[in-house]
Amino acid sequence: MVIKPFIFSSYYLLLLHTAWDGSREKLSVGIISPYAAQVVAIQKKLGGKYEKNDGFAVKVKTVDGFQGGEEDIIIISTVRSNNSGTIGFISKSQRTNVALTRARHSLWILGDERTLTKRESVWEELVHDAKARHCFFNADEDKEFAKAILNAKNHFDQLDDLLNGDNVFFKNTRWKILISDYFRKSFGKLKSVQKKKSVLNLLSNLSHGWRPKKINVYLNCKSSSMVLKKFKVGSLYIVCSIDLVKEQGYTQVLKVWDLLPLKDIGTLTMRLDGIFKTYTDDFISHCTEKHMEGRLEVPKTWTTSLDIVKYRTLSQDERENTCCHASL
């Protein structure tokens, strides 16, 4: 899995600081990155969060910056991720040796397994050795990782980043989430960090298949049979529908349209209805099919042998009437 080095670094720093907090022991942590620009980026993101912690010291430097020095715990960010296995600066044996020997007690290496093992190198050997010693951990399989990312992003005031389509926060959920630009703008306008966290937690629950019971979440579309739903979070509502994406097959996904107060939902529903009426009946039928696993609603899939056409052929008048809704 590929995640910005800062996310990994901040995640593990939070874990370390939480475990250390209350201890009388001094602890020094070093973050090593091969590139000066990456060091500056990490330092900027950390913003001196740990500078006032007496006894918990954090240094971020390049490999050369750590030459001759040691820290209790070293976190190495290998940075590179690509299909060719090119690892750049860290391919040089002298600098690799420096990076790997700066830790007094514990060494953590953060990177993309595919890139590090693509070519024969000491990094490939390290990955194989870590697996043999059960010291290799895949972030995709860490059940607490999404929660930790939320805490890390909150800690560094970067919750908006979690709405990026490739973010690990939604990577292993049952439902793939498609987020509109309107939702991103509405989310970005929220002033309260707690409200942002509440919105993200609700999205996380929805993406895992949770649906509220005994609460009417349905919105009426006048021109189509598409199912539109609203989910309450504080004084606002997340408005969603089901869409289909075609990859190995057709799969239902959760389309998140906007975040808005109740008084504005009617206007949004009318705009979306103008879009939905351009969909074929067959497409809407597949979108509205529901599949349950226990109490969870899970996405349905169909093989590509089916030809599910999304848009019907429109008349000139219909095209003119619906063009204003296309930006959604």
N, C-alpha and C positions, 0 to 999 in steps of 0.2 A: 504494500500500500504506500502511496506517495502523499505526504503531508508536509506543509511548510515546516522547516526545521525549528522555527520559533515555537510552533504549536507543541511539538514533542518536548522541546527544552523547557518551556513554561509548565507543561504538564508534569514532568518529572521533578522540576524545582518545587512545585506545589506539594507533590507527594513527599519530597524530602523535608520541606519546611514543616509540613504538618506532623511528620514523624518526629522531627527534631524539637518542635515547639514544647517548651516546658523542661527541656533537658538542660543540665548544667554543663554539658560537654560542649566544647567549641567544635564547629564543623566548617570545613572549607570545601567549596564546590567550584570546579573549573569547567567552563564550556569551551570546547575547541572547535573552531571551524577553519577549513583550509583557506578561506578567502576573506580578505579584509572587509569587503563590502558586506558580506554576510555577518561578520562580527559587528559592524556598525549597525546593521539592521536589527540584530538581536538586542544589542545594547539599547537602542532607541525604543524597541518594544518593551523591554523590561523597565525602562524609565526610572531606574534607581529604586525599584520596589523593595529591594532587600538591603539597601545601603544602611538603613537605620536599625537593622537587626543585630544587636550585640551578640557575638558568638556564632553568627551564621553569615559567612562571607561567600560572595559569588563573584567570580572573575570570568570575563568573556574575552578570549584572545585568539589570535591565529596560532598555528602550530609553532611558528618561529617565536611568537611572543611567550610561549610556555617553555621554551628551551632552557634547561637548567633549573626549572622550578617544578614543584609538586603540589598537589592538593589532595585532600582526603578522598574526594570522589571526583572523577572526571567523566564528563559527558561529551562524546565526540559526535559531531554532526557531519556525516559524510556528504551531504548536500545533493550530490548528483543522482539523477534518475533518468535512464534512457534505455532503449532497446539494444543499443550496440555494446553496452557494458563499459562504456568509456567513463573512467572514474577521475580523470584529470589530475589535479594537483596531488591527490592522496595516493597516486600510483608510484610516487617517488619513494624509494625504500628508506632513505635517511629521514625524511619528514614523517613517514609512517611510523618508524621506530620511535621518534620523539613523541608522537601523539599517543602511542600505545603504552608508554612507560612513564606517564606523568601522574598516575593514580597511586596513592599509598594503600588504599583499602578496596576500592570498588571502581570498575570501569564499565561504563555503558556506551554502547555504540548504536547510533540511530541512523538508519539508512534503508534503502530499497534493496531487498534481498536479490531480486532479479538482476539489478545492475552490478551488485558486488560479487555475484557468482558467475557472471557471464563469461569472464575470462579467468585463466589460471593466475592467481595472485595470492598474497598473504590474506587479503580480505575474504576470498573464497574459503581459504583454510579456516579463518576465524569463524565464519558462518557455520561451516560443517562441525567445527569443534564445539561451538555453542549449542548446536542441536544435540550433539552426542552427550553433552553434560546437562541437557534439559535447561539450558540458560538462554534459549532462543524464544522470543515471544512475538507473536503476530498481533499487531494492534487491531486487526479486523476481528479477532476472536476474543478481545477483551470486553466483557460485558459492561464494565464500569467506565470504558473509555469515553463513550459519548457524554456521560455525566461529568467526567473529568474535564473534557474539552469545554463543556458549558461553563464549568467553574473557572477554568483558565481564561476563557474569553471574557467572562464577567470580571475577573480579577484585573485584566488589562484593558477593560472598556472596549472590547472588540466583538460584541455580540452580533453586530450586523454581518460579520464575515461568515457566520454560520448559515446564512441563506444562500451561499454560493452553491451551485448545482453539484459540484464534485466534493462537497465537504463530507468528512467522515461521520459527522453527527447524524446524517441520514443514510449512510452507506449500507448498513446491514439491516435495515428495517424491512418489514414485509411489503410495505407500499413504497414505491418510488414517488418522490415528491417533485412536482413541477410548480415553480413559484413564479408568478407574474411580476412584471416591473411595478405594477400598481401596488401589489402587496409589499414589495421591497421599499417603495417610497413611503407607504403608510407606516411600516415598521420603523423606518429610519427617523420618522418624525416623533416617535414616542420618547418622552423625556425621562420617564421612570425606568431605571434598570430592572426593578422588580417586575414591572409590567412586561418588559421585553422577555425576561426569563419565563414569566407565566405563559406568554404566547409561544415561546419555543418549546416549553414543556408540553403544551397542548398539541402542538404540531408533532412532537415526538410520540405522544400517546396515539394520535391518529395514524401515524405512519406505522405503528406496531399493530394496528388492527382494533384498538379500543374504540368503542362507540358508546355514547351516553344512552342509558336506558330510561324509559318512561318520560322522555323529553322530546317534544316535537321539534325536529331540526329541519324539516322540509320547507322549501320555498316554492311557490307556484309559478311555473312558466306558462304563459298563455298561448304561445305560438308553437311550442314543441313539448315533447314528452320527456325531455332531459330532466334528470333529477339534480336539483341544486340544494345544497345544505348549508346551514349556518351553525357555528359552534361558538358558544358564549365564553369569553374570557374577560372577566371584570366587566367593564361597561361597554366593551367592544365585541364584535363578532368576526370570526374567520369564515369567509364564504368559500365553499369548495364544490367541485363536481368531479365526476369520474371521466377520465380520458383514456385513449388507447395509444400505445406506442408499439411500433413494429421493429423488433430486433431479430432474435432467432424465431420468434413467433409474435403473435399479438398479445399484449399484456395490459391489464388495467392499471392505471396510475392515478394518483390523487393530484388534481389540478387545484392549486390554491390561488384564488382570484384577487382577494383584497381583504383588508382588515379595516373595519369601519363601524360607526355607531348604528344602532337600530334604525334611526330616522333616515339613513342614507341607503339602506339595503334595497328599498323599492326601486330606486333609480338604477342601481347596479343590476338588479334582476332584469329590468327592462332592456338594458344594454346587452346583457348576456343572452337574453332570449332572442335578440336580433341576430346573434351569432349562431345560437343553437338551431335556429330554423333553417340554416343553410346545411345542416348535417343530414345525412341520409337516415331513413328509418332503421336500416340495418345497423349502422354505426351506433345510433342511440340505444338500440336494443341490446347490443353487446356491452355498452357502457353501464346500462342500468341492471344488468344481471348481478345477483348478489350470491356470494359464497361464504359460508360460515364454518369456522373450525372452533367448536365449543362456543365461547362467548366472543371470539374475535372475528371480525370481518376481514377476509383476505382476498387479494386480487385473483381474478380468473385469467386463464391464458388459453389461447387457441393457436393451432398450427398455422403456418403461413400458406398451407394448402387452401385455406379460406381467403377469399379476396374481399376484405372489408373496406369498402369505399367510404371515405369520411364525408366528402362534400357532394351534394346533389347538383345537378345542372340548374342554374338560375336563369330566370328571364332578365332582360335588361333593367326593368323596374326594380326587381329584387336585388340585383347587384348594386344599384344606386342607393337603395334603402339600407343596405347592410354594410357598405364600404366604411361608414363612420365608426363601426364597431370593431373593425379589424385590428386596431392598435392594442386591444385588450389581449 
